Amino acid sequence: MTAATPPQALDGIRICDFTGQLAGAGATKWLSAFGAEIIRIEDPVRQGRWDILRGMEPFKEGQSGLECGGGFNNHNTDKYGITLNLRTDKGKEILTRIIEKSDAVTENFAVGVLERWGFGYPQLKAIKADIVYVSNCGFGHEGPYSQYKTWGPIVQAVSGLTFSSTLPGQPPAGWGYSYMDHTGGYYMAMAIMLALLHRQNTGEGQWVDLACTEAALTLNGPALLDWSVNGNAMRQPVQTSSNRSQYAPMAPHGIYPCSGEDNWVAISCRHQDDWQKLAGVINQDWTTTFDDEATRLADQDLLDTHMAAWTASFDKFDLQTKLRALPIPVAAVQKPQERIEQDPTTENFGLWPTVEHSAMGEVRVDGIPVHLSKTDWHMSRGAPCLGEHNEHVLTSLLGMSHDEVADLREQGVL
Amino acid sequence: MSALNGIRVIEIGHERISFAGKLMGDMGADVILLEPPQGEASRDYPPFLDGEPGANRSMYFWHYNTSKRSVIVDLETAAGQNAFRALIATADVLLESEPIQRLSELGLDYADLIRIKPDLIHAAMTPYGRNEPASDLPATDLTIMAAGGPPWSCGYDDHSLPPVRGWGNQGYHTGCHFTYLAVLTALLHRDKTGEGQFIDVSMTAALNVTTEAASYSWLIREATLQRQTGRHASVRPSGETQMPCADGRYVNTGVPPRFPHEFSRLLAWLREIDLVSKLPEAVFLEMGANWEGPFDLSQIGKDDTITAIFGAGREALKLIAMSLTAQEFFIGCQNAGLAVGIIYSPEEAFEDEHFKARGFQVEVTHDDFGRSFRYPGAPYKLPNSPWSISARAPHLGEHTEEVLGTLV
């Protein structure tokens, strides 16, 4: 099949990809950006609706429907999309031939879905002995909760991440997005590449069982040790603000109001030196009460009240400039528009590439936040429309004729 | 044999990058942590063993530095620079989060190092990338998160309360996740072609593309999401998904029931725990259970019956939550096929029977204290190339002789 121009790091790697939503599709998005050939397989009978993002908002102005979901496009750039009806023998046969030519099979279904179609790990291995199979599911394929269902917010809830995002006297704030769908996707991409490296070293494939909840649990490590070693629980009668420093002692350390509507600034004083610089700029009597670190840490509620009263009259970006000049750690809480359109560092990094989608036209998407000096990432195509690459994949990869493909379409296999 | 056996990683100690080294070390890489004579700063971060500060008692340092060896190398001295060069000659990967000019000023940047090790993979993770002077401004996880986007989307319906940054160094973690992904990608390329390369990672860019719809709603239609209590930020306010149970602990109710089998199981469960009589809307659950054809969620608010059935599902969940503990609610809903979650604290999650049964807790021996402790385990299970903690976090310079001794 056609490779992207300049050579890429993952050229020659082919993934037979059943992933969807963000937790799965995010993983193979990374691989496609670095040149792997991702063949995304969807169910023609349900028109690919298993991936709810396919037809979900946001839409470009005047667009809607299954080909135009904004999130779907964002997470599936440069992948090939084919439809296969796995209820039919012919569909199963075609899938078998694709697996024979693939390095990995990836999915994030509930437990048992692939087995029910007759493509569990033993069958995959029989088709291709060194196949890498990576399954990503909320609770994993083993254990008492393996049949339980999750979405990103459920993973965050069960793993402790929702709980550890909060203000005192309030219910958990949690995460206003699926942090663990993104991050589960990152762990899935790591697992795929680790298994490919292992195969490169030994010639051996394997089945990687990734449980998103477990990946999430590893992200509160020191708190877990404080529990398992010292018996200190994070659950307290009143929770501490998670805007404060959890580990290194720092105060003030918070998010404070600024002028205008819903504008905020984050400020951290790491040590006495940062505080003295800040106190010099504040230049108000109350700061003298907080001249020693122990007092600042002990009386953070009062300190935060003073801080909020002081920051409230500033424009957040003016205050950022003022405190960067000291310098102490400071950052405006950026709104999407500010990060994307006004903060030059994201544009300078090339973080928002434009891709061409067959139905949506030109769309800007999330790029990749790294650059590799010799084999950098590349994005040009939007997500595939339903079955967009049926013809291309079946003729070029499997050597079928155009007539054969047309017959398959007529028989309801595609 | 683990996937990264035989790969040597040199990590210049910095609290921002330490998680990337751990991720590689726990997959079998030989990670050599370079520390200045006074040690990496996070050696002094709480929490401490038995709550007492002191040498090798920081559990923060323990967690982020498993499966590593510590070598004292003072990059400010000629001897230290020579040792660094000698180490690089044996290395596959360099991980660092130094000020953007520091290594070039020392003559130790990528351009210098490839003369010693032509196929080196050098990953530099900085707040804004290697080309932005802003990367050298002081920053913490909090300020990096604020700049990168997550807090804007997190917090409460009441916008007089500040946006919330989730705990646990998640800004550092996100940068390290991408650093690790990039290094694995570069290793696959090197093994195929013999070519190494330089990797520039921006931590704020990493967060910018880890905000789900906040970024792409703006990119696609210039829409701005607003934060809401315990659920996704949204352009228009959406229904609550978080509620307290009878024991005061919270649950996340996820997507309310919307399929006939879900309504029917919910109804059966209500009967089982004898709550049907307390739910005036039970009749609509019955209708939902017997619904034929597609239950079109887009008709909520337009079609009276669909609205009533969907609302009855929510009401039923509320009623059950008020009557049961969070644990009972979680297990009961999941057994009824509903994707809900209990909002565990981290330690409650750690002790849950599911994760225990999967072997998530692992014992790590601390010979120095004559004790062993339970650590969080594998983020993924690769049976043929397993994750493992090969050693407790090293003492400062514990392996200086062992490592440098083999070089000359």
HADDOCK unambig.tbl for C-alpha pairs under 7 A between the chains (distance, minus, plus):
assign (segid A and resid 9 and name CA) (segid B and resid 185 and name CA) 6.42 0.50 0.50
assign (segid A and resid 9 and name CA) (segid B and resid 186 and name CA) 6.59 0.50 0.50
assign (segid A and resid 9 and name CA) (segid B and resid 188 and name CA) 6.91 0.50 0.50
assign (segid A and resid 9 and name CA) (segid B and resid 189 and name CA) 4.72 0.50 0.50
assign (segid A and resid 10 and name CA) (segid B and resid 189 and name CA) 6.71 0.50 0.50
assign (segid A and resid 58 and name CA) (segid B and resid 217 and name CA) 5.78 0.50 0.50
assign (segid A and resid 58 and name CA) (segid B and resid 220 and name CA) 6.99 0.50 0.50
assign (segid A and resid 59 and name CA) (segid B and resid 220 and name CA) 6.79 0.50 0.50
assign (segid A and resid 60 and name CA) (segid B and resid 220 and name CA) 5.55 0.50 0.50
assign (segid A and resid 60 and name CA) (segid B and resid 221 and name CA) 5.64 0.50 0.50
assign (segid A and resid 61 and name CA) (segid B and resid 221 and name CA) 6.60 0.50 0.50
assign (segid A and resid 70 and name CA) (segid B and resid 220 and name CA) 6.83 0.50 0.50
assign (segid A and resid 142 and name CA) (segid B and resid 358 and name CA) 6.86 0.50 0.50
assign (segid A and resid 143 and name CA) (segid B and resid 354 and name CA) 5.54 0.50 0.50
assign (segid A and resid 143 and name CA) (segid B and resid 357 and name CA) 5.88 0.50 0.50
assign (segid A and resid 143 and name CA) (segid B and resid 358 and name CA) 5.78 0.50 0.50
assign (segid A and resid 144 and name CA) (segid B and resid 354 and name CA) 5.33 0.50 0.50
assign (segid A and resid 145 and name CA) (segid B and resid 354 and name CA) 6.09 0.50 0.50
assign (segid A and resid 148 and name CA) (segid B and resid 334 and name CA) 5.69 0.50 0.50
assign (segid A and resid 149 and name CA) (segid B and resid 339 and name CA) 4.81 0.50 0.50
assign (segid A and resid 150 and name CA) (segid B and resid 339 and name CA) 5.24 0.50 0.50
assign (segid A and resid 154 and name CA) (segid B and resid 252 and name CA) 6.62 0.50 0.50
assign (segid A and resid 154 and name CA) (segid B and resid 254 and name CA) 6.76 0.50 0.50
assign (segid A and resid 154 and name CA) (segid B and resid 340 and name CA) 6.12 0.50 0.50
assign (segid A and resid 154 and name CA) (segid B and resid 341 and name CA) 4.84 0.50 0.50
assign (segid A and resid 157 and name CA) (segid B and resid 252 and name CA) 6.80 0.50 0.50
assign (segid A and resid 157 and name CA) (segid B and resid 341 and name CA) 5.79 0.50 0.50
assign (segid A and resid 157 and name CA) (segid B and resid 342 and name CA) 5.98 0.50 0.50
assign (segid A and resid 157 and name CA) (segid B and resid 343 and name CA) 4.36 0.50 0.50
assign (segid A and resid 157 and name CA) (segid B and resid 344 and name CA) 6.28 0.50 0.50
assign (segid A and resid 158 and name CA) (segid B and resid 341 and name CA) 5.70 0.50 0.50
assign (segid A and resid 158 and name CA) (segid B and resid 342 and name CA) 5.49 0.50 0.50
assign (segid A and resid 158 and name CA) (segid B and resid 343 and name CA) 5.42 0.50 0.50
assign (segid A and resid 158 and name CA) (segid B and resid 344 and name CA) 5.35 0.50 0.50
assign (segid A and resid 158 and name CA) (segid B and resid 349 and name CA) 6.41 0.50 0.50
assign (segid A and resid 159 and name CA) (segid B and resid 344 and name CA) 6.51 0.50 0.50
assign (segid A and resid 159 and name CA) (segid B and resid 346 and name CA) 6.26 0.50 0.50
assign (segid A and resid 159 and name CA) (segid B and resid 349 and name CA) 5.53 0.50 0.50
assign (segid A and resid 160 and name CA) (segid B and resid 343 and name CA) 6.63 0.50 0.50
assign (segid A and resid 160 and name CA) (segid B and resid 344 and name CA) 5.05 0.50 0.50
assign (segid A and resid 160 and name CA) (segid B and resid 345 and name CA) 4.59 0.50 0.50
assign (segid A and resid 160 and name CA) (segid B and resid 346 and name CA) 4.12 0.50 0.50
assign (segid A and resid 160 and name CA) (segid B and resid 349 and name CA) 6.30 0.50 0.50
assign (segid A and resid 162 and name CA) (segid B and resid 343 and name CA) 6.64 0.50 0.50
assign (segid A and resid 163 and name CA) (segid B and resid 343 and name CA) 6.20 0.50 0.50
assign (segid A and resid 163 and name CA) (segid B and resid 344 and name CA) 6.50 0.50 0.50
assign (segid A and resid 163 and name CA) (segid B and resid 345 and name CA) 5.50 0.50 0.50
assign (segid A and resid 164 and name CA) (segid B and resid 166 and name CA) 6.22 0.50 0.50
assign (segid A and resid 164 and name CA) (segid B and resid 167 and name CA) 5.56 0.50 0.50
assign (segid A and resid 165 and name CA) (segid B and resid 164 and name CA) 6.73 0.50 0.50
assign (segid A and resid 165 and name CA) (segid B and resid 165 and name CA) 6.50 0.50 0.50
assign (segid A and resid 165 and name CA) (segid B and resid 166 and name CA) 4.09 0.50 0.50
assign (segid A and resid 165 and name CA) (segid B and resid 167 and name CA) 5.75 0.50 0.50
assign (segid A and resid 166 and name CA) (segid B and resid 164 and name CA) 6.61 0.50 0.50
assign (segid A and resid 172 and name CA) (segid B and resid 230 and name CA) 6.17 0.50 0.50
assign (segid A and resid 173 and name CA) (segid B and resid 154 and name CA) 6.52 0.50 0.50
assign (segid A and resid 173 and name CA) (segid B and resid 155 and name CA) 4.85 0.50 0.50
assign (segid A and resid 173 and name CA) (segid B and resid 156 and name CA) 6.11 0.50 0.50
assign (segid A and resid 173 and name CA) (segid B and resid 229 and name CA) 5.43 0.50 0.50
assign (segid A and resid 173 and name CA) (segid B and resid 230 and name CA) 4.62 0.50 0.50
assign (segid A and resid 174 and name CA) (segid B and resid 154 and name CA) 6.76 0.50 0.50
assign (segid A and resid 174 and name CA) (segid B and resid 230 and name CA) 4.94 0.50 0.50
assign (segid A and resid 175 and name CA) (segid B and resid 154 and name CA) 5.29 0.50 0.50
assign (segid A and resid 175 and name CA) (segid B and resid 230 and name CA) 6.75 0.50 0.50
assign (segid A and resid 175 and name CA) (segid B and resid 231 and name CA) 6.82 0.50 0.50
assign (segid A and resid 176 and name CA) (segid B and resid 153 and name CA) 4.91 0.50 0.50
assign (segid A and resid 176 and name CA) (segid B and resid 154 and name CA) 4.56 0.50 0.50
assign (segid A and resid 176 and name CA) (segid B and resid 227 and name CA) 6.24 0.50 0.50
assign (segid A and resid 176 and name CA) (segid B and resid 228 and name CA) 6.95 0.50 0.50
assign (segid A and resid 176 and name CA) (segid B and resid 230 and name CA) 6.88 0.50 0.50
assign (segid A and resid 176 and name CA) (segid B and resid 231 and name CA) 5.39 0.50 0.50
assign (segid A and resid 176 and name CA) (segid B and resid 232 and name CA) 4.06 0.50 0.50
assign (segid A and resid 176 and name CA) (segid B and resid 233 and name CA) 4.80 0.50 0.50
assign (segid A and resid 177 and name CA) (segid B and resid 211 and name CA) 6.43 0.50 0.50
assign (segid A and resid 177 and name CA) (segid B and resid 212 and name CA) 6.07 0.50 0.50
assign (segid A and resid 177 and name CA) (segid B and resid 232 and name CA) 4.80 0.50 0.50
assign (segid A and resid 177 and name CA) (segid B and resid 233 and name CA) 6.49 0.50 0.50
assign (segid A and resid 178 and name CA) (segid B and resid 212 and name CA) 6.70 0.50 0.50
assign (segid A and resid 179 and name CA) (segid B and resid 210 and name CA) 6.93 0.50 0.50
assign (segid A and resid 182 and name CA) (segid B and resid 210 and name CA) 6.14 0.50 0.50
assign (segid A and resid 186 and name CA) (segid B and resid 177 and name CA) 6.85 0.50 0.50
assign (segid A and resid 190 and name CA) (segid B and resid 181 and name CA) 5.89 0.50 0.50
assign (segid A and resid 191 and name CA) (segid B and resid 380 and name CA) 6.98 0.50 0.50
assign (segid A and resid 193 and name CA) (segid B and resid 184 and name CA) 6.44 0.50 0.50
assign (segid A and resid 194 and name CA) (segid B and resid 3 and name CA) 5.79 0.50 0.50
assign (segid A and resid 195 and name CA) (segid B and resid 3 and name CA) 6.92 0.50 0.50
assign (segid A and resid 197 and name CA) (segid B and resid 3 and name CA) 6.25 0.50 0.50
assign (segid A and resid 197 and name CA) (segid B and resid 188 and name CA) 6.55 0.50 0.50
assign (segid A and resid 198 and name CA) (segid B and resid 3 and name CA) 4.85 0.50 0.50
assign (segid A and resid 198 and name CA) (segid B and resid 385 and name CA) 6.88 0.50 0.50
assign (segid A and resid 206 and name CA) (segid B and resid 384 and name CA) 6.45 0.50 0.50
assign (segid A and resid 207 and name CA) (segid B and resid 382 and name CA) 6.85 0.50 0.50
assign (segid A and resid 208 and name CA) (segid B and resid 380 and name CA) 7.00 0.50 0.50
assign (segid A and resid 208 and name CA) (segid B and resid 381 and name CA) 5.50 0.50 0.50
assign (segid A and resid 208 and name CA) (segid B and resid 382 and name CA) 4.88 0.50 0.50
assign (segid A and resid 209 and name CA) (segid B and resid 380 and name CA) 6.31 0.50 0.50
assign (segid A and resid 209 and name CA) (segid B and resid 381 and name CA) 5.25 0.50 0.50
assign (segid A and resid 210 and name CA) (segid B and resid 380 and name CA) 4.72 0.50 0.50
assign (segid A and resid 210 and name CA) (segid B and resid 381 and name CA) 6.18 0.50 0.50
assign (segid A and resid 211 and name CA) (segid B and resid 380 and name CA) 6.76 0.50 0.50
assign (segid A and resid 214 and name CA) (segid B and resid 379 and name CA) 5.43 0.50 0.50
assign (segid A and resid 215 and name CA) (segid B and resid 379 and name CA) 4.08 0.50 0.50
assign (segid A and resid 215 and name CA) (segid B and resid 380 and name CA) 6.83 0.50 0.50
assign (segid A and resid 218 and name CA) (segid B and resid 376 and name CA) 5.90 0.50 0.50
assign (segid A and resid 218 and name CA) (segid B and resid 379 and name CA) 6.52 0.50 0.50
assign (segid A and resid 219 and name CA) (segid B and resid 168 and name CA) 6.71 0.50 0.50
assign (segid A and resid 220 and name CA) (segid B and resid 168 and name CA) 5.49 0.50 0.50
assign (segid A and resid 220 and name CA) (segid B and resid 346 and name CA) 6.92 0.50 0.50
assign (segid A and resid 221 and name CA) (segid B and resid 63 and name CA) 6.10 0.50 0.50
assign (segid A and resid 221 and name CA) (segid B and resid 376 and name CA) 6.50 0.50 0.50
assign (segid A and resid 222 and name CA) (segid B and resid 59 and name CA) 6.04 0.50 0.50
assign (segid A and resid 222 and name CA) (segid B and resid 60 and name CA) 5.03 0.50 0.50
assign (segid A and resid 222 and name CA) (segid B and resid 63 and name CA) 5.99 0.50 0.50
assign (segid A and resid 224 and name CA) (segid B and resid 346 and name CA) 6.54 0.50 0.50
assign (segid A and resid 224 and name CA) (segid B and resid 347 and name CA) 5.87 0.50 0.50
assign (segid A and resid 225 and name CA) (segid B and resid 59 and name CA) 6.57 0.50 0.50
assign (segid A and resid 225 and name CA) (segid B and resid 375 and name CA) 6.33 0.50 0.50
assign (segid A and resid 226 and name CA) (segid B and resid 47 and name CA) 6.24 0.50 0.50
assign (segid A and resid 227 and name CA) (segid B and resid 347 and name CA) 6.22 0.50 0.50
assign (segid A and resid 228 and name CA) (segid B and resid 374 and name CA) 5.93 0.50 0.50
assign (segid A and resid 229 and name CA) (segid B and resid 373 and name CA) 6.24 0.50 0.50
assign (segid A and resid 230 and name CA) (segid B and resid 49 and name CA) 6.74 0.50 0.50
assign (segid A and resid 230 and name CA) (segid B and resid 50 and name CA) 5.67 0.50 0.50
assign (segid A and resid 233 and name CA) (segid B and resid 347 and name CA) 6.28 0.50 0.50
assign (segid A and resid 234 and name CA) (segid B and resid 345 and name CA) 6.40 0.50 0.50
assign (segid A and resid 235 and name CA) (segid B and resid 345 and name CA) 5.99 0.50 0.50
assign (segid A and resid 242 and name CA) (segid B and resid 164 and name CA) 6.93 0.50 0.50
assign (segid A and resid 242 and name CA) (segid B and resid 165 and name CA) 6.19 0.50 0.50
assign (segid A and resid 242 and name CA) (segid B and resid 166 and name CA) 5.89 0.50 0.50
assign (segid A and resid 242 and name CA) (segid B and resid 167 and name CA) 5.28 0.50 0.50
assign (segid A and resid 243 and name CA) (segid B and resid 164 and name CA) 6.11 0.50 0.50
assign (segid A and resid 243 and name CA) (segid B and resid 165 and name CA) 5.38 0.50 0.50
assign (segid A and resid 246 and name CA) (segid B and resid 167 and name CA) 6.79 0.50 0.50
assign (segid A and resid 247 and name CA) (segid B and resid 45 and name CA) 6.06 0.50 0.50
assign (segid A and resid 247 and name CA) (segid B and resid 46 and name CA) 5.46 0.50 0.50
assign (segid A and resid 247 and name CA) (segid B and resid 47 and name CA) 6.85 0.50 0.50
assign (segid A and resid 248 and name CA) (segid B and resid 45 and name CA) 5.15 0.50 0.50
assign (segid A and resid 248 and name CA) (segid B and resid 46 and name CA) 6.40 0.50 0.50
assign (segid A and resid 255 and name CA) (segid B and resid 162 and name CA) 6.32 0.50 0.50
assign (segid A and resid 256 and name CA) (segid B and resid 162 and name CA) 6.82 0.50 0.50
assign (segid A and resid 262 and name CA) (segid B and resid 159 and name CA) 6.85 0.50 0.50
assign (segid A and resid 266 and name CA) (segid B and resid 142 and name CA) 6.77 0.50 0.50
assign (segid A and resid 266 and name CA) (segid B and resid 143 and name CA) 5.60 0.50 0.50
assign (segid A and resid 266 and name CA) (segid B and resid 146 and name CA) 6.36 0.50 0.50
assign (segid A and resid 267 and name CA) (segid B and resid 143 and name CA) 6.68 0.50 0.50
assign (segid A and resid 327 and name CA) (segid B and resid 137 and name CA) 6.87 0.50 0.50
assign (segid A and resid 327 and name CA) (segid B and resid 138 and name CA) 6.81 0.50 0.50
assign (segid A and resid 328 and name CA) (segid B and resid 138 and name CA) 5.80 0.50 0.50
assign (segid A and resid 329 and name CA) (segid B and resid 138 and name CA) 4.87 0.50 0.50
assign (segid A and resid 329 and name CA) (segid B and resid 139 and name CA) 4.54 0.50 0.50
assign (segid A and resid 329 and name CA) (segid B and resid 140 and name CA) 6.44 0.50 0.50
assign (segid A and resid 329 and name CA) (segid B and resid 143 and name CA) 6.46 0.50 0.50
assign (segid A and resid 330 and name CA) (segid B and resid 139 and name CA) 6.96 0.50 0.50
assign (segid A and resid 330 and name CA) (segid B and resid 143 and name CA) 5.62 0.50 0.50
assign (segid A and resid 331 and name CA) (segid B and resid 143 and name CA) 5.05 0.50 0.50
assign (segid A and resid 331 and name CA) (segid B and resid 146 and name CA) 6.02 0.50 0.50
assign (segid A and resid 331 and name CA) (segid B and resid 147 and name CA) 5.57 0.50 0.50
assign (segid A and resid 332 and name CA) (segid B and resid 146 and name CA) 6.29 0.50 0.50
assign (segid A and resid 332 and name CA) (segid B and resid 147 and name CA) 6.10 0.50 0.50
assign (segid A and resid 333 and name CA) (segid B and resid 146 and name CA) 4.45 0.50 0.50
assign (segid A and resid 333 and name CA) (segid B and resid 147 and name CA) 5.71 0.50 0.50
assign (segid A and resid 333 and name CA) (segid B and resid 151 and name CA) 6.85 0.50 0.50
assign (segid A and resid 333 and name CA) (segid B and resid 152 and name CA) 6.27 0.50 0.50
assign (segid A and resid 334 and name CA) (segid B and resid 146 and name CA) 6.35 0.50 0.50
assign (segid A and resid 334 and name CA) (segid B and resid 147 and name CA) 5.54 0.50 0.50
assign (segid A and resid 334 and name CA) (segid B and resid 149 and name CA) 5.84 0.50 0.50
assign (segid A and resid 334 and name CA) (segid B and resid 152 and name CA) 6.61 0.50 0.50
assign (segid A and resid 335 and name CA) (segid B and resid 149 and name CA) 6.75 0.50 0.50
assign (segid A and resid 335 and name CA) (segid B and resid 152 and name CA) 6.06 0.50 0.50
assign (segid A and resid 336 and name CA) (segid B and resid 149 and name CA) 6.90 0.50 0.50
assign (segid A and resid 336 and name CA) (segid B and resid 214 and name CA) 6.23 0.50 0.50
assign (segid A and resid 336 and name CA) (segid B and resid 215 and name CA) 5.86 0.50 0.50
assign (segid A and resid 336 and name CA) (segid B and resid 218 and name CA) 6.52 0.50 0.50
assign (segid A and resid 336 and name CA) (segid B and resid 224 and name CA) 6.65 0.50 0.50
assign (segid A and resid 337 and name CA) (segid B and resid 218 and name CA) 6.63 0.50 0.50
assign (segid A and resid 345 and name CA) (segid B and resid 128 and name CA) 6.68 0.50 0.50
assign (segid A and resid 346 and name CA) (segid B and resid 205 and name CA) 6.26 0.50 0.50
assign (segid A and resid 363 and name CA) (segid B and resid 220 and name CA) 6.60 0.50 0.50
assign (segid A and resid 364 and name CA) (segid B and resid 219 and name CA) 5.72 0.50 0.50
assign (segid A and resid 364 and name CA) (segid B and resid 220 and name CA) 6.84 0.50 0.50
assign (segid A and resid 365 and name CA) (segid B and resid 216 and name CA) 6.50 0.50 0.50
assign (segid A and resid 365 and name CA) (segid B and resid 219 and name CA) 6.71 0.50 0.50
assign (segid A and resid 366 and name CA) (segid B and resid 209 and name CA) 5.53 0.50 0.50
assign (segid A and resid 369 and name CA) (segid B and resid 201 and name CA) 6.15 0.50 0.50
assign (segid A and resid 369 and name CA) (segid B and resid 202 and name CA) 5.84 0.50 0.50
assign (segid A and resid 369 and name CA) (segid B and resid 205 and name CA) 4.99 0.50 0.50
assign (segid A and resid 369 and name CA) (segid B and resid 206 and name CA) 4.94 0.50 0.50
assign (segid A and resid 370 and name CA) (segid B and resid 199 and name CA) 6.73 0.50 0.50
assign (segid A and resid 370 and name CA) (segid B and resid 200 and name CA) 5.44 0.50 0.50
assign (segid A and resid 370 and name CA) (segid B and resid 201 and name CA) 4.37 0.50 0.50
assign (segid A and resid 370 and name CA) (segid B and resid 202 and name CA) 6.33 0.50 0.50
assign (segid A and resid 371 and name CA) (segid B and resid 199 and name CA) 5.61 0.50 0.50
assign (segid A and resid 371 and name CA) (segid B and resid 200 and name CA) 5.13 0.50 0.50
assign (segid A and resid 371 and name CA) (segid B and resid 201 and name CA) 6.64 0.50 0.50
assign (segid A and resid 372 and name CA) (segid B and resid 197 and name CA) 6.65 0.50 0.50
assign (segid A and resid 372 and name CA) (segid B and resid 198 and name CA) 5.89 0.50 0.50
assign (segid A and resid 372 and name CA) (segid B and resid 199 and name CA) 4.65 0.50 0.50
assign (segid A and resid 372 and name CA) (segid B and resid 200 and name CA) 6.62 0.50 0.50
assign (segid A and resid 373 and name CA) (segid B and resid 197 and name CA) 5.70 0.50 0.50
assign (segid A and resid 373 and name CA) (segid B and resid 198 and name CA) 5.21 0.50 0.50
assign (segid A and resid 373 and name CA) (segid B and resid 199 and name CA) 6.29 0.50 0.50
assign (segid A and resid 374 and name CA) (segid B and resid 197 and name CA) 5.99 0.50 0.50
